[in-house]
Amino acid sequence: MAIEERDEQIAAERSAPPTAPTEGKPDSEIGQRAPYRRALGLLRPYWRRLLAGALLLMVTNVVTLSMPLGLQQLIDQVFTHHDERLLNLVALGLLAVFVARSALDTVQNYLISSAGQRLTTDLRVRLFDRLSRLPLTYYDERRTGEILSRVTNDVTQIATLNDNVIPLAGQIVTLVGSIAIVLALNWRLTLITLVAVPPAAILVSILGRRIWSDSGEAQEALAQSTGVIDESLSSIRAVKAFARERYEVARFQRSMAEVLRVSLRRARWQAFVGPAVGLIGFGAVLLVIWFGGREVLAGRLTSGQLVAFIIYLMFVIGPLAALSGVFAQTQAAMAAAARAFAILDTPVDQTEASATLPDLPAARGRVTFEHVSFAYSPNRPVLRDVSFEATPGQVVALVGPSGAGKTTLLNVFLRLYERDGGRILVDGEDISAVNIGSLRGQIALVPQEPALFSGSVADNIRFGRLDATDAEIEAAAQAANAHEFIARLPQTYQTVVGDRGVKLSAGQRQRIAIARAILRNPRVLLLDEATAALDNVSEALVQEALTHLMADRTTLVVAHRLTTIQDADLILVLDHGEIVEQGRHDDLLASGGLYAQLYTRDVSEWESPAS
């Protein structure tokens, strides 16, 4: 499928409402059976290639069906009349048939295979596009490895639909054509042949249900094992630091043992289908040989006709056995399609609907919370009736014990989660009434653990503004106190930082994150304990960079070290999701409340010899 067509399809999915709301349910519990019509609809964008492949397959099947008639002539005419000239003609004719079929098969196989590769690519893009727009609650309930398995393993399984649909049609043509020819040759032998069809069909139907169920279980078990790999490798430093390599291998081995158990059970059923159908078919062949031999002896059938009939009978048995294998693979593909559709049908983040809303005007930076409440789960509120206002250019610090709701407040402001009550305003505009992209475009977040990607230093800084020039990137790095260490890297700004920036120190990663925020040039800045994990030297460099970044911007700071926010214009003290104190540093200390307790403890910790 062309890139333009794929983009159109994704755009249609973005604008279309979900067909089956599934939020909050594991993918394995949603629709164990995907509708055949919808699953086959995945092949629709490639219909031209598939149609061309189907036409070529029909031609090759017709050629194949003509071959036994040539053998019949060889036996009945050449051998009976000892006609050497006719032997040469028949041999050359059969050679031409074989060559033509080989050429047609080559083109047909490429067309079908290329369609399958496009299906795999496009479906993975569609799934990733949907995953990128799902709410954070979707990821809160699932392991990353399981989601990766849906995009990789399940899509690979679904692609077998493409490999089977056209050959399935070809097998049906061969089956129907062979039956028609044997009817014309000898209807009595045909009746004997057809006794094999009903028991074979019943057998395939019964076993197909079992294969479907086992295929779903196998893919689910594989997703679990993928989750184990993802968890272990993403935390490999902790694994090695605690010498838990053998433990993790054993954990993965247990998960793979479950995959093997279910897969072997499915393999047993699949292994039984083909031979069982073949046994039924060969029983029919034996009857044909016995009855047909009697017909030849009685003079009602020629030897060539009997040979041709037996070959055509094999053409009937072959498709029946092949159909059983195709049916088993199709069941596995349908089970995988059900899980892929579960993702495509999951309602997207509510903020996606904001695309039709007006953009937030260029903000001055006045942020207002009015009676905001939020809970990750019912009856467990995290924010309770939070109200405050930050004026343009003001620094507002959020402090409080762990679990007080400080980071959650920033997440709700960014609309990473939707508040349950109240309003949040930017310059008087309700953020729920504006395009979410225009809101986030005027905000920059610097978290405690910056998210760096495995590309170069320049790529990571440019993530703040994708159209930035190299000169702008370097200027942002200088403002973030990052240029000096970047210049010492092997390829300076083109140095690859490794997975999650593993090749850099914590302070270096943080300064790159600050450079990214500076490049974004936001009106509102969110700092989530941006210096909490740094040593004193790194903290001084990062704090100086933050000072540049915070200039003339409204800043909300989640503070871990209270000594760093003494100069804040407003300090909000949260406890159990409520603002219990607010004011400036000196006033809060004088009041002797929770802030004074936290500050006294913080100072004593940093001044103690143990620190």
GUPA-977553 format. One record per residue (C-alpha): z, y, x. Coordinates in Angstrom, 2 decimals, always signed. Layout:
BEGIN
Z  Y  X;
...
This chain:
BEGIN
+0.00  +0.00  +0.00;
-0.86  +3.45  +1.29;
+2.00  +5.70  +2.31;
+1.05  +8.15  -0.44;
+1.26  +5.41  -3.07;
+4.62  +4.25  -1.76;
+5.95  +7.82  -1.82;
+4.73  +8.22  -5.39;
+6.53  +5.02  -6.37;
+9.76  +6.21  -4.75;
+9.41  +9.60  -6.43;
+9.00  +7.88  -9.79;
+12.15  +5.85  -9.18;
+14.02  +9.01  -8.23;
+13.10  +10.67  -11.53;
+13.43  +7.61  -13.75;
+16.79  +6.69  -15.27;
+18.26  +3.38  -14.12;
+17.27  +0.44  -16.31;
+20.50  -1.50  -16.06;
+23.67  +0.33  -15.08;
+25.54  -1.82  -12.61;
+27.91  +0.54  -10.83;
+31.17  -1.06  -9.84;
+29.94  -4.66  -9.94;
+29.10  -6.84  -6.96;
+25.39  -7.47  -6.63;
+26.00  -11.21  -6.90;
+27.44  -10.77  -10.39;
+24.54  -8.76  -11.77;
+21.65  -10.60  -13.34;
+21.44  -13.99  -11.71;
+17.90  -14.29  -13.06;
+15.32  -11.58  -12.48;
+12.56  -11.47  -15.11;
+9.41  -13.13  -13.79;
+7.26  -10.30  -15.06;
+9.29  -7.68  -13.23;
+9.41  -9.73  -10.04;
+5.67  -10.28  -10.11;
+5.34  -6.53  -10.75;
+6.37  -6.03  -7.14;
+2.90  -7.31  -6.21;
+1.06  -4.81  -8.43;
+0.43  -2.18  -5.71;
-1.50  -4.76  -3.68;
-3.67  -6.08  -6.50;
-6.97  -5.27  -4.76;
-6.17  -7.41  -1.74;
-4.70  -10.15  -3.89;
-7.69  -10.10  -6.23;
-10.09  -10.37  -3.29;
-8.02  -13.21  -1.87;
-7.96  -14.91  -5.27;
-11.74  -14.69  -5.64;
-12.25  -16.18  -2.18;
-9.74  -18.90  -3.02;
-11.62  -19.74  -6.20;
-14.82  -20.07  -4.20;
-13.19  -22.35  -1.63;
-11.72  -24.47  -4.44;
-15.11  -24.82  -6.07;
-16.54  -25.84  -2.69;
-13.73  -28.36  -2.28;
-14.32  -29.78  -5.74;
-17.98  -30.36  -4.87;
-17.19  -32.50  -1.83;
-16.32  -35.77  -3.66;
-19.62  -35.55  -5.55;
-21.36  -35.42  -2.17;
-19.46  -38.51  -1.08;
-20.45  -40.22  -4.31;
-24.10  -39.56  -3.52;
-23.51  -40.82  +0.03;
-22.15  -44.11  -1.24;
-24.34  -44.69  -4.28;
-27.67  -43.44  -2.91;
-27.60  -43.57  +0.91;
-25.78  -46.84  +1.43;
-27.30  -48.59  -1.57;
-30.91  -47.63  -0.73;
-30.44  -47.42  +3.06;
-31.98  -43.90  +3.04;
-31.44  -42.44  +6.53;
-33.13  -39.15  +5.67;
-30.80  -38.61  +2.71;
-27.86  -39.51  +4.97;
-28.84  -36.68  +7.32;
-29.19  -34.23  +4.45;
-25.83  -35.16  +2.94;
-24.09  -34.96  +6.33;
-25.61  -31.52  +7.03;
-24.68  -30.37  +3.54;
-21.07  -31.47  +4.00;
-20.95  -29.76  +7.41;
-22.16  -26.51  +5.87;
-19.53  -26.85  +3.18;
-16.77  -27.33  +5.78;
-17.91  -24.33  +7.84;
-18.17  -22.09  +4.78;
-14.75  -23.12  +3.58;
-13.16  -22.44  +6.98;
-14.66  -18.95  +7.13;
-13.60  -18.12  +3.59;
-10.10  -19.52  +4.19;
-9.68  -17.28  +7.25;
-10.49  -14.10  +5.32;
-8.45  -15.20  +2.30;
-5.40  -16.05  +4.40;
-5.50  -12.65  +6.12;
-5.77  -10.76  +2.82;
-2.79  -12.57  +1.33;
-0.71  -12.32  +4.52;
-1.39  -8.60  +4.92;
-0.36  -8.00  +1.31;
+2.89  -9.84  +2.04;
+3.60  -7.67  +5.08;
+3.02  -4.53  +3.04;
+5.28  -5.82  +0.27;
+8.06  -6.44  +2.80;
+7.72  -2.98  +4.34;
+7.44  -1.06  +1.10;
+10.26  -2.88  -0.68;
+12.61  -2.29  +2.23;
+11.75  +1.42  +2.16;
+12.38  +1.52  -1.60;
+15.73  -0.23  -1.21;
+16.82  +2.07  +1.62;
+15.75  +5.11  -0.37;
+17.88  +3.93  -3.28;
+20.82  +3.05  -1.02;
+20.71  +6.49  +0.57;
+21.20  +8.04  -2.88;
+23.97  +5.82  -4.20;
+27.46  +7.27  -4.56;
+30.10  +6.65  -1.92;
+32.00  +4.49  -4.44;
+29.20  +1.91  -4.09;
+29.93  +1.60  -0.37;
+33.68  +1.67  -0.91;
+33.33  -1.66  -2.75;
+30.90  -3.43  -0.40;
+30.67  -4.37  +3.25;
+27.82  -2.85  +5.23;
+26.70  -6.27  +6.47;
+26.23  -7.53  +2.92;
+24.06  -4.52  +2.10;
+22.02  -5.08  +5.26;
+21.44  -8.67  +4.16;
+19.94  -7.43  +0.90;
+17.44  -5.25  +2.76;
+16.55  -7.90  +5.35;
+17.15  -11.49  +4.26;
+16.57  -11.02  +0.53;
+13.37  -9.04  +1.01;
+12.04  -11.73  +3.33;
+12.77  -14.27  +0.60;
+11.08  -12.13  -2.06;
+7.95  -11.87  +0.11;
+7.34  -15.59  -0.47;
+6.24  -14.59  -3.98;
+3.15  -13.06  -2.41;
+2.54  -16.16  -0.31;
+2.76  -18.40  -3.36;
+1.18  -16.57  -6.28;
-2.45  -16.80  -5.20;
-2.17  -20.35  -3.76;
-0.43  -21.28  -7.01;
-3.43  -20.02  -8.96;
-5.70  -21.95  -6.59;
-3.73  -25.15  -7.12;
-4.00  -24.69  -10.88;
-7.76  -24.20  -10.60;
-8.03  -27.35  -8.48;
-5.87  -29.26  -10.94;
-7.82  -28.15  -14.02;
-11.19  -28.57  -12.30;
-10.32  -32.06  -11.08;
-9.16  -33.11  -14.53;
-12.39  -31.77  -16.07;
-14.53  -33.66  -13.55;
-12.66  -36.97  -13.92;
-12.98  -36.63  -17.68;
-16.74  -36.39  -17.23;
-16.77  -39.33  -14.83;
-14.66  -41.74  -16.89;
-12.39  -40.72  -19.74;
-10.47  -44.01  -19.76;
-9.44  -43.59  -16.11;
-8.51  -39.99  -16.89;
-6.04  -41.09  -19.55;
-4.35  -43.34  -16.99;
-4.22  -40.40  -14.56;
-2.62  -38.04  -17.05;
+0.39  -40.30  -17.61;
+1.74  -38.91  -14.32;
+1.78  -35.29  -15.53;
+4.66  -35.25  -18.10;
+7.29  -36.99  -15.95;
+6.35  -34.84  -12.95;
+6.67  -31.64  -15.01;
+10.05  -32.70  -16.43;
+11.34  -33.57  -12.97;
+10.25  -30.21  -11.50;
+11.86  -28.31  -14.40;
+15.21  -30.06  -14.03;
+15.39  -29.71  -10.28;
+14.12  -26.12  -10.37;
+17.26  -24.93  -12.15;
+19.42  -26.53  -9.50;
+17.37  -25.03  -6.68;
+17.65  -21.57  -8.28;
+21.42  -21.77  -8.40;
+21.74  -23.06  -4.83;
+19.31  -20.41  -3.53;
+21.46  -17.65  -4.99;
+24.59  -19.13  -3.44;
+22.89  -19.55  -0.07;
+21.72  -15.93  +0.03;
+25.17  -14.73  -1.02;
+26.81  -16.80  +1.71;
+24.29  -15.43  +4.22;
+25.19  -11.89  +3.15;
+28.86  -12.66  +3.79;
+28.10  -13.97  +7.28;
+25.99  -10.87  +8.01;
+29.01  -8.82  +7.01;
+31.13  -10.66  +9.58;
+28.58  -9.90  +12.32;
+28.46  -6.23  +11.38;
+32.24  -5.88  +11.35;
+32.70  -7.67  +14.66;
+29.94  -5.88  +16.56;
+30.78  -2.44  +15.20;
+34.38  -2.97  +16.37;
+33.50  -4.83  +19.57;
+35.79  -2.66  +21.72;
+38.79  -3.52  +19.57;
+37.78  -7.18  +19.63;
+37.66  -7.22  +23.42;
+40.76  -5.07  +23.84;
+42.78  -7.58  +21.82;
+40.99  -10.59  +23.38;
+39.88  -11.79  +19.96;
+36.38  -12.96  +20.88;
+37.14  -16.59  +20.04;
+38.81  -15.58  +16.79;
+35.73  -13.61  +15.71;
+33.40  -16.43  +16.72;
+35.52  -18.85  +14.69;
+35.41  -16.47  +11.72;
+31.64  -16.28  +11.95;
+31.42  -20.03  +12.40;
+33.36  -20.56  +9.17;
+31.06  -18.22  +7.28;
+27.98  -19.94  +8.70;
+29.44  -23.33  +7.81;
+29.43  -22.20  +4.19;
+25.82  -21.03  +4.54;
+24.91  -24.41  +6.02;
+26.74  -26.33  +3.29;
+24.92  -24.56  +0.45;
+21.58  -24.54  +2.30;
+21.76  -28.28  +2.95;
+22.51  -28.91  -0.69;
+19.46  -26.87  -1.65;
+17.41  -28.65  +1.03;
+18.34  -32.02  -0.45;
+17.02  -31.04  -3.85;
+13.89  -29.48  -2.34;
+13.31  -32.55  -0.17;
+13.49  -34.76  -3.26;
+11.03  -32.82  -5.44;
+7.81  -33.36  -3.47;
+8.22  -37.07  -2.69;
+9.36  -37.80  -6.25;
+6.29  -36.11  -7.71;
+4.16  -37.83  -5.08;
+5.61  -41.23  -6.00;
+4.74  -40.66  -9.64;
+1.24  -39.59  -8.64;
+0.63  -42.52  -6.33;
+1.75  -44.84  -9.08;
-1.08  -43.38  -11.11;
-3.45  -43.92  -8.17;
-2.47  -47.58  -8.03;
-3.20  -47.96  -11.72;
-6.58  -46.25  -11.23;
-7.51  -48.51  -8.32;
-6.58  -51.59  -10.35;
-8.24  -50.49  -13.56;
-11.20  -48.84  -11.82;
-11.80  -51.96  -9.74;
-12.07  -53.94  -12.95;
-14.54  -51.36  -14.27;
-16.68  -51.69  -11.12;
-16.61  -55.49  -11.38;
-17.63  -55.19  -15.01;
-20.56  -52.93  -14.10;
-19.30  -49.98  -16.09;
-18.58  -47.88  -12.95;
-20.29  -47.59  -9.57;
-18.46  -47.87  -6.27;
-19.29  -44.24  -5.46;
-17.92  -43.08  -8.80;
-14.68  -44.97  -8.17;
-14.30  -43.43  -4.69;
-15.06  -39.96  -6.09;
-12.63  -40.55  -8.94;
-9.85  -41.57  -6.53;
-10.46  -38.45  -4.42;
-10.36  -36.26  -7.52;
-7.20  -38.02  -8.55;
-5.72  -37.03  -5.18;
-6.82  -33.49  -6.02;
-4.68  -33.81  -9.15;
-1.68  -35.27  -7.34;
-1.91  -32.78  -4.46;
-1.54  -29.68  -6.69;
+1.29  -31.35  -8.61;
+3.21  -31.98  -5.40;
+2.32  -28.52  -4.08;
+3.34  -26.91  -7.35;
+6.77  -28.50  -7.06;
+7.22  -26.96  -3.59;
+5.92  -23.60  -4.74;
+8.22  -23.77  -7.74;
+11.25  -24.36  -5.49;
+10.33  -21.39  -3.27;
+9.71  -19.24  -6.32;
+13.19  -20.00  -7.64;
+14.69  -18.85  -4.33;
+12.55  -15.69  -4.42;
+13.62  -14.93  -7.98;
+17.28  -15.27  -7.05;
+16.73  -12.81  -4.20;
+14.76  -10.48  -6.50;
+17.71  -10.38  -8.90;
+19.91  -8.96  -6.14;
+17.26  -6.47  -5.02;
+16.85  -5.26  -8.60;
+20.63  -4.91  -8.83;
+20.39  -2.28  -6.08;
+17.34  -0.57  -7.56;
+19.07  -0.44  -10.97;
+22.39  +0.91  -9.71;
+22.82  +4.48  -10.98;
+22.28  +6.99  -8.22;
+24.85  +9.56  -7.20;
+25.39  +11.98  -10.07;
+24.56  +14.79  -7.71;
+20.95  +13.50  -7.63;
+20.52  +14.99  -11.08;
+21.15  +18.40  -9.55;
+17.58  +18.51  -8.19;
+16.49  +20.21  -11.41;
+19.28  +22.80  -11.23;
+18.88  +26.25  -9.65;
+19.66  +26.71  -5.96;
+22.91  +28.28  -4.88;
+22.10  +31.83  -3.74;
+22.77  +32.75  -0.12;
+26.54  +32.55  -0.05;
+28.96  +35.15  +1.25;
+31.60  +32.43  +1.48;
+34.16  +32.99  -1.28;
+35.50  +29.53  -2.22;
+37.63  +29.09  -5.35;
+39.41  +25.97  -6.59;
+40.60  +26.15  -10.20;
+42.94  +23.37  -11.39;
+40.99  +20.66  -9.54;
+42.07  +17.04  -9.97;
+40.62  +13.82  -8.59;
+41.44  +10.10  -8.40;
+39.65  +7.33  -6.52;
+40.81  +4.90  -9.19;
+42.34  +5.43  -12.66;
+46.03  +6.32  -12.81;
+46.16  +6.94  -9.05;
+45.51  +10.67  -8.66;
+44.89  +12.03  -5.18;
+44.50  +15.72  -6.10;
+46.60  +17.27  -8.87;
+45.89  +20.70  -10.33;
+44.81  +22.24  -7.02;
+44.10  +25.98  -7.19;
+43.48  +28.48  -4.38;
+40.88  +30.98  -3.15;
+39.40  +31.55  +0.30;
+37.75  +34.92  +0.74;
+34.63  +35.40  +2.94;
+35.45  +35.02  +6.62;
+38.96  +33.75  +5.94;
+40.52  +30.73  +7.69;
+42.40  +28.47  +5.28;
+44.41  +25.61  +6.79;
+45.27  +22.45  +4.87;
+48.40  +20.71  +6.11;
+50.70  +18.01  +4.85;
+51.79  +14.41  +5.40;
+49.26  +11.58  +5.70;
+47.81  +10.73  +2.31;
+48.52  +14.16  +0.87;
+44.85  +14.65  -0.09;
+43.65  +17.02  +2.63;
+40.42  +15.21  +3.58;
+39.81  +14.30  -0.06;
+39.81  +18.01  -0.91;
+36.96  +18.57  +1.57;
+35.06  +15.55  +0.20;
+35.34  +16.86  -3.36;
+34.17  +20.29  -2.23;
+31.11  +18.68  -0.60;
+30.64  +16.67  -3.82;
+30.74  +13.42  -1.89;
+32.99  +12.46  -4.79;
+32.93  +14.07  -8.22;
+36.14  +15.77  -9.32;
+37.81  +14.59  -12.52;
+38.86  +18.00  -13.74;
+38.84  +21.71  -12.98;
+36.17  +23.85  -11.33;
+35.07  +24.68  -7.80;
+33.24  +27.98  -7.32;
+31.28  +29.45  -4.43;
+30.81  +33.20  -4.86;
+31.57  +32.70  -8.56;
+28.93  +29.97  -8.99;
+30.19  +26.61  -10.30;
+29.00  +24.05  -7.72;
+28.33  +21.52  -10.49;
+25.69  +23.88  -11.91;
+23.60  +24.25  -8.74;
+21.33  +22.05  -6.66;
+23.55  +19.95  -4.44;
+21.15  +20.29  -1.52;
+21.42  +24.07  -1.63;
+25.22  +23.80  -1.66;
+25.45  +21.45  +1.30;
+22.79  +23.45  +3.12;
+25.30  +26.30  +3.42;
+28.18  +24.10  +4.58;
+28.82  +22.37  +7.90;
+31.36  +19.63  +8.49;
+32.97  +18.84  +11.85;
+35.04  +15.66  +11.38;
+37.64  +14.13  +13.67;
+35.20  +11.32  +14.55;
+31.74  +12.95  +14.75;
+28.83  +10.85  +13.55;
+26.35  +10.59  +16.40;
+23.16  +8.57  +16.24;
+21.64  +6.42  +18.97;
+18.91  +8.94  +19.85;
+18.98  +11.69  +22.44;
+21.42  +14.57  +22.76;
+18.74  +16.95  +21.47;
+18.07  +14.73  +18.46;
+21.75  +14.70  +17.55;
+22.07  +18.48  +17.76;
+18.79  +18.97  +15.89;
+20.26  +16.93  +13.02;
+21.93  +20.19  +11.96;
+18.52  +21.86  +11.42;
+15.45  +19.70  +11.79;
+13.02  +22.55  +12.52;
+15.07  +23.97  +15.42;
+13.28  +24.67  +18.69;
+14.46  +23.40  +22.08;
+15.60  +26.92  +22.94;
+17.72  +27.13  +19.77;
+19.24  +23.72  +20.54;
+20.19  +24.83  +24.03;
+21.68  +28.08  +22.71;
+23.79  +26.12  +20.21;
+24.96  +23.81  +23.00;
+25.98  +26.77  +25.15;
+27.95  +28.27  +22.27;
+29.69  +24.91  +21.81;
+30.65  +24.66  +25.53;
+28.39  +21.62  +25.74;
+25.51  +22.86  +27.90;
+27.32  +22.33  +31.20;
+28.02  +18.62  +30.73;
+24.62  +18.04  +29.08;
+22.90  +19.53  +32.14;
+24.64  +16.91  +34.29;
+23.37  +13.99  +32.22;
+20.52  +11.89  +33.74;
+17.83  +13.26  +31.41;
+19.82  +16.32  +30.26;
+19.00  +16.95  +26.58;
+16.77  +13.86  +26.37;
+19.55  +11.50  +27.45;
+20.12  +8.73  +24.91;
+23.76  +8.77  +23.83;
+23.94  +5.11  +22.74;
+25.19  +3.62  +19.51;
+27.49  +6.19  +17.86;
+27.53  +8.19  +21.09;
+29.29  +5.46  +23.04;
+28.06  +6.82  +26.39;
+29.92  +10.10  +25.87;
+33.61  +10.95  +25.91;
+35.44  +11.99  +22.74;
+35.42  +15.64  +23.80;
+31.71  +15.55  +24.61;
+30.88  +13.96  +21.25;
+32.93  +16.59  +19.47;
+31.18  +19.46  +21.27;
+27.79  +18.03  +20.31;
+28.99  +17.90  +16.71;
+30.05  +21.55  +17.00;
+26.65  +22.48  +18.48;
+25.05  +20.76  +15.49;
+27.21  +22.86  +13.14;
+26.41  +26.07  +15.04;
+22.70  +25.29  +14.78;
+23.11  +24.86  +11.03;
+24.55  +28.40  +10.82;
+26.65  +27.70  +7.70;
+28.49  +30.21  +5.55;
+31.34  +27.78  +4.94;
+32.77  +25.58  +7.69;
+34.86  +22.46  +7.15;
+36.96  +21.20  +10.08;
+38.64  +17.86  +9.52;
+41.19  +17.45  +12.34;
+38.44  +18.30  +14.80;
+40.74  +18.34  +17.85;
+43.27  +15.66  +16.86;
+41.97  +12.90  +19.14;
+41.37  +15.00  +22.28;
+43.26  +15.48  +25.49;
+44.50  +18.95  +26.44;
+41.48  +19.85  +28.61;
+38.94  +18.69  +26.04;
+40.92  +20.34  +23.27;
+40.81  +23.69  +25.05;
+37.03  +23.48  +25.46;
+36.54  +22.35  +21.85;
+38.94  +24.98  +20.52;
+37.02  +27.70  +22.35;
+33.78  +26.35  +20.86;
+35.34  +26.29  +17.41;
+36.37  +29.90  +17.82;
+32.69  +30.82  +18.31;
+31.74  +28.69  +15.32;
+34.40  +30.08  +12.97;
+33.54  +33.73  +13.61;
+32.63  +35.51  +10.34;
+32.58  +32.22  +8.42;
+34.87  +30.97  +5.68;
+36.66  +28.02  +7.23;
+38.72  +25.25  +5.66;
+40.72  +23.46  +8.37;
+42.50  +20.15  +7.97;
+45.14  +20.45  +10.67;
+46.89  +17.62  +12.46;
+48.51  +19.73  +15.16;
+50.20  +22.56  +13.31;
+50.44  +24.60  +16.50;
+46.66  +25.14  +16.32;
+46.66  +26.89  +12.94;
+49.41  +29.48  +13.38;
+46.88  +32.30  +13.09;
+45.28  +31.01  +9.89;
+44.91  +33.61  +7.14;
+46.27  +31.17  +4.57;
+48.09  +27.85  +4.96;
+48.14  +25.42  +2.04;
+50.81  +22.73  +2.21;
+49.85  +19.62  +0.23;
+52.15  +16.79  -0.76;
+51.10  +13.92  -3.03;
+47.95  +15.83  -3.97;
+49.66  +19.06  -5.00;
+49.93  +22.42  -3.27;
+53.69  +22.74  -2.83;
+53.65  +25.79  -0.53;
+51.18  +28.43  +0.56;
+51.27  +31.51  +2.73;
+51.08  +32.58  +6.36;
+52.74  +30.75  +9.24;
+55.75  +33.04  +9.71;
+56.51  +33.23  +5.99;
+56.34  +29.46  +5.56;
+58.62  +28.89  +8.56;
+61.12  +31.35  +7.19;
+61.18  +29.63  +3.81;
+62.46  +26.42  +5.43;
+60.37  +24.11  +3.22;
+58.08  +21.16  +3.96;
+55.87  +23.19  +6.31;
+58.88  +24.18  +8.41;
+59.93  +20.52  +8.62;
+56.44  +19.39  +9.65;
+56.06  +22.21  +12.17;
+59.44  +21.58  +13.79;
+58.63  +17.88  +14.12;
+55.17  +18.68  +15.52;
+56.54  +21.04  +18.17;
+59.25  +18.59  +19.21;
+56.71  +15.79  +19.59;
+54.44  +17.83  +21.84;
+57.28  +19.19  +23.94;
+59.06  +15.84  +24.42;
+58.80  +14.14  +27.86;
+57.18  +11.09  +26.24;
+54.19  +13.15  +25.31;
